[in-house]
Amino acid sequence: MAQTKRMTVAQALVEFLANQWTVDGDIRERTIPATFGIFGHGNVAGIGQALRQLHVEQPGLMPYHQARNEQAMVHQGVGYARMHRRRATYAAAASVGPGSTNMLTGAALATTNRLPVLLLPSDTFATRVADPVLQQLEQPHDIGLTVNDAFRPLSRFFDRVQRPEQLYSIALAAMRVLTDPAETGAVTIALPEDVQAEVADVPLEFLQPREWRIRRPRPERDALAAAVRAIRAAKRPLIVAGGGVLYSTAEGELRRFVEATGIPAAFTQAGVGGLEWAHPQNVGGVGATGSSAANRLAADADVVIGIGTRYSDFTTASRTAFQNPGVVFVNINVAPFDAVKHGTRVPVVADAREALVELQEALAGFRVEADYAERIAREKEAWDAVTEDALAATDVALPGQPEVIGAVLRASAPDDVLVQAAGSLPGDLHKLWRVRDPLGYHVEYAFSTMGYEIAGGLGVKRGAMADGSDRDVIVMVGDGSYLMLNTELVTAVAEGLKVIVIIVQNHGYASIGHLSETVGVDRFGTQYRPRNPQTLDFQGEQVLPVDLAANARSYGLEVVEVPVEPGASARLEEAIARAKASDRATVIHINTDPLVYAPDGEGWWDVPVAGVSTLESTRRARAEYERQVAAQRPLLGGTGADA
């Protein structure tokens, strides 16, 4: 008879999670190294009790961390997961109702970014003995529906433990998805509050250490052969490298591949770091926020080799980036869903690292022609000169964002990690940041979640510390995003997590303000201003008297305010140096001019403009929109059909 241990469902789940291991080649680490939790009537007697008990019985087996917001718990898990290249993440436990639904944004972020996180939302009574309970949603047409069903479309895996016996199959299925590079994302196990506390005779086998090996599939022979034929026939090939390059630890293979073939590499937001910025084959970001070098090469490319990219609209410049009538897409991706995008005839379902190794062997002797190599060098040199000017320090009192980025670059170390997510900063960073370390650039731009930055930065810091690294984490956050979710600064203070947070204050939503102008809406609703009782809008010159530096200081952090005076960017460099020398979390506040933009990278983003309007600004914007949209490449046929 199988040996068992008498435990609650929550106790069994927590101990199970503490014994799960991810194996990736020679690397073996805990899949769930810690759990976040905010406790209430839905989970305090279940998951909360289980974590406390395990902490007393086996300290350190499943560490517990506090957070100030349930959404931020998930963001920290995502930051950690990217830093560990999807091998590990956190679990996040929340109470019934609003506590659990606060994690919905985090779930969407994780799944959109293809990054693993384990969500444990509490649920209402499975027995319905007390019905409705506090915070229970009731739907007359479906009594069994709870707010946790909102996680279904946002999760890569969802199930609800209605009976103790279901825990075993659900937990194992959840771990499979968490550790599968083709399927990973948010994994949700809903836990009714009564079931969490129920007792079961748990098989000891369920609690034993278990290893989950990361799949690294090699390309199929015929698919590889088709890719080789397409590349060998190319005159102007271009690589579009995405996050899959970093998640498969393929940056070394990518470097060797481009050096052997001379093929240039352009990068998505998630792929930045695949080559250091100074490498001759790195032509910068591609698409709507890309460089002119990458976008000019993309426009003429006859073969586009996508490696680990999901081809978002920013990457493809809303299907205007690739203008060659006969362009062929060779899509290498571990996920078949992404490998077949753009109607390609050459999908290669494989791990990025394994595919690059075999491609290089099969392409032995292939190299781009001399005139193309010269063009690559010329385009890169021209763009580097443009960005050098944009990043340079000036003597102005109110620097633009590009100058601020330049100051951060000059003051940071090569292995520092830059964290960002939303607003105008992602676009400027994609163009201007000069990455020097594979994991030195962390911009969450699949969901581009306002409020991610500070919480995600803490997750990145935890991930670095778990690897024994003391690299600094520099979070850049606009005032709009800071106001969305800044309370995890308290978590940094509570746990002594050193992060450097730079608040870039421009008194509004700079990104949407600029976009608003391009669609003819004149920055309406995008500025932080007092409401004018006569015009009933927020368009005045007077800014709100909000003191973000004082807010940060109230949390107990070190705060440095860069004064609005000539040479402000130089003062910013000094402030960063001071923060790097400190062993505490530091917030640096600087005011900027939101009307100073990064250089034009010749990309475009499709945001439809009103087809009819009484506003002259909107009519002008519509005319420009119609000109741009005419260049869009259809999925199949037309001017952009595959050869």
GILINWO-V856114 format. One line per field, one symbol per residue. ss: DSSP state (H for helix, E for strand, L for the rest). phi: phi as a letter, one per 20 degrees, with the letter a starting at -180 (. if undefined). A space follows every 50 residues. Layout:
BEGIN
ss->???
phi->???
END
This chain:
BEGIN
ss->LLLEEEEEHHHHHHHHHHLEEEEELLEEEELEEEEEELLLLLLLLLHHHH HHHHHHHLLLLLEEELLLLHHHHHHHHHHHHHHLLLLLEEEEEELLLHHH HLLHHHHHHHHHLLLLEEEEEEELLLLLLLLLLLLLLLLLLLLLLLHHHH HHHHLLEEEEELLHHHHHHHHHHHHHHHLLLLLLLEEEEEEEHHHHLLEE EEEHHHHLLEEEELLLLLLLHHHHHHHHHHHHLLLLEEEEELHHHHHLLL HHHHHHHHHHHLLEEEELLLLLLLLLLLLLLEEEELLLLLLHHHHHHHHH LLEEEEELLLLLLLLLLLLLLLLLLLLEEEEEELLHHHHLHHHLLEEEEL LHHHHHHHHHHHLLLLLLLHHHHHHHHHHHHHHHHHHHHHHLLLLLLLLE HHHHHHHHHHHLLLLLEEEELLLLHHHHHHHHLLLLLLLLEEELLLLLLL LHHHHHHHHHHHHHHHLLLLLLEEEEEEHHHHHHLLLHHHHHHHHLLLLE EEEEELLELHHHHHHHHHLLLLLLLLELELLLLLLLLLLLLLELLLLHHH HHHHLLLEEEELLLLLLHHHHHHHHHHHHHHLLLLEEEEEELELLLLLLL LLLLLLLLLLLLLLLHHHHHHHHHHHHHHLLLLLLLLHHHLLL
phi->.ffccebffffffffgffdecdccmeecbffcfaceaddbfebfedgfff fffffffcgnfcfdcebdbfgfgfffffgffffdlmebbdecdcefmfff ffefffffffffeldfbddcffcfgfflfdbeegmeedcgfbfffcffff fgfedebbbceecgffgffffffffgfgdefedfrfdddfcgfffgefeb eegfgfefgcddeffcfeffgfffffffffffefdcfbededfgfffeld ffffffffffdmffcdcfgfegofcfgefgeednfcogdeeffffffffd gecddecmdelffffellmdfddfgdgdddddbfdggefefmmfececea fgffffffffffegnebffffffffgfffffffgfffgffeffcdfecff fgfffgffgfeeegefdedbbbnefgfffgedfdfcbgdeccdfcfdlef nfgfffffffffffffemddgfddedbffffgffadffgfffffdmeecd ddeeeclqdffffffgffdndlmfmddecffefeelccdfefefeedfff ffffenefcddefebgmfffffgfffgffffeddfcdddbecefeedfgf emdbcecgdgfbaeefffffffffffffffefeffcmmedfff
END
